[in-house]
């Protein structure tokens, strides 16, 4: 006698992954071979329960993420992405744009601090010059470049009117 290739008695239209146990009445996973509470045998074998689950899962594409040990279908992934800039603008909170210049300023201060350590005079002068240049680059970039982008200058309109 040939073995059946499809599991028998599987309701493919039922979307539930849980079933009431015939012995104890509590909900248990539908495609495990025994009730989790009382041990009542729900399926003749684990192989048959697994085959029934595969047939049930393949009947509907929305069931692809389900596991045979689940009690409910998994929820679709929730997008928790928050646009903090838009949320702050909505609440009337001003956020400064991202900037790397404070890091540059700190790096310049680090080299200036190294110049304060009593090394040879040439090493101290070189460290002071490098630190000063990096520090000035950071300050100029943050104040002149970033500030101008964030707060553009108000120029008179093209029609020649002047504000009084």
Secondary structure by P-SEA (a helix, b strand, c coil): cccccccccccccccccccccccccccccccccccccccccccccaaaaaaaaaaaaaccccccccccccccccccccccccaaaaaaaaaccccccccaaaaaaaaaaaaaaaaaccccaaaaaaaaaaaaaaaaaaaaaaccaaaaaacccccccccccccc
